[in-house]
Amino acid sequence: MRDENCIFCKIANGEIPSSTVYEDDDFRVILDLGPASKGHALILPKQHYKDICEADMAVTGKILPLAAKIGSAMKKGLGASGFNVVQNNGTSAGQTVFHLHVHVIPRYENGPVMVAWNPGKAESRELEETAGILKNALAEELFTEEK
């Protein structure tokens, strides 16, 4: 399925030109127009999914291996010393285009700090309580998926 009003659907399916670095039946990988660093790429599924929670498992199962190949090419071709794989879900997580997409951001020695956070502290009891809540919610998700 595609969304006629989605700019990433149009880019992924070749209706809007892009700097494409890879394409197959499921994905188009383009260079980001607002790059965090030189070579910043976006993996765009050709089918429309609002976010990773809506995506087909067959599609999501192909994304991480593709990101690894792109990151490896960034290291080999651009001299990147590493790369980040970033996928945002929801406005509060920084998602601005509601079409599943994955950022592959090359990192360079002495480059800017990005995709970082200051580690917080959590007590053992809080960790156990949070783990219990997540286990229950995950069990519900998996049970719903089986039906």
Secondary structure in CASP SS format (residue, H / E / C, confidence):
PFRMAT SS
TARGET T0000
AUTHOR 0000-0000-0000
METHOD secondary structure of the structure
MODEL  1
M C 1.00
R C 1.00
D C 1.00
E C 1.00
N C 1.00
C C 1.00
I H 1.00
F H 1.00
C H 1.00
K H 1.00
I H 1.00
A H 1.00
N C 1.00
G C 1.00
E C 1.00
I C 1.00
P C 1.00
S C 1.00
S C 1.00
T E 1.00
V E 1.00
Y E 1.00
E E 1.00
D C 1.00
D C 1.00
D C 1.00
F E 1.00
R E 1.00
V E 1.00
I E 1.00
L E 1.00
D C 1.00
L C 1.00
G C 1.00
P C 1.00
A C 1.00
S C 1.00
K C 1.00
G C 1.00
H C 1.00
A E 1.00
L E 1.00
I E 1.00
L E 1.00
P E 1.00
K C 1.00
Q C 1.00
H C 1.00
Y C 1.00
K C 1.00
D C 1.00
I C 1.00
C C 1.00
E C 1.00
A C 1.00
D C 1.00
M H 1.00
A H 1.00
V H 1.00
T H 1.00
G H 1.00
K H 1.00
I H 1.00
L H 1.00
P H 1.00
L H 1.00
A H 1.00
A H 1.00
K H 1.00
I H 1.00
G H 1.00
S H 1.00
A H 1.00
M H 1.00
K H 1.00
K H 1.00
G H 1.00
L H 1.00
G C 1.00
A C 1.00
S C 1.00
G E 1.00
F E 1.00
N E 1.00
V E 1.00
V E 1.00
Q C 1.00
N C 1.00
N C 1.00
G C 1.00
T H 1.00
S H 1.00
A H 1.00
G C 1.00
Q C 1.00
T C 1.00
V C 1.00
F C 1.00
H C 1.00
L C 1.00
H C 1.00
V E 1.00
H E 1.00
V E 1.00
I E 1.00
P E 1.00
R E 1.00
Y C 1.00
E C 1.00
N C 1.00
G C 1.00
P C 1.00
V C 1.00
M C 1.00
V C 1.00
A C 1.00
W C 1.00
N C 1.00
P C 1.00
G C 1.00
K C 1.00
A C 1.00
E C 1.00
S H 1.00
R H 1.00
E H 1.00
L H 1.00
E H 1.00
E H 1.00
T H 1.00
A H 1.00
G H 1.00
I H 1.00
L H 1.00
K H 1.00
N H 1.00
A H 1.00
L H 1.00
A H 1.00
E H 1.00
E H 1.00
L H 1.00
F H 1.00
T H 1.00
E H 1.00
E H 1.00
K C 1.00
END
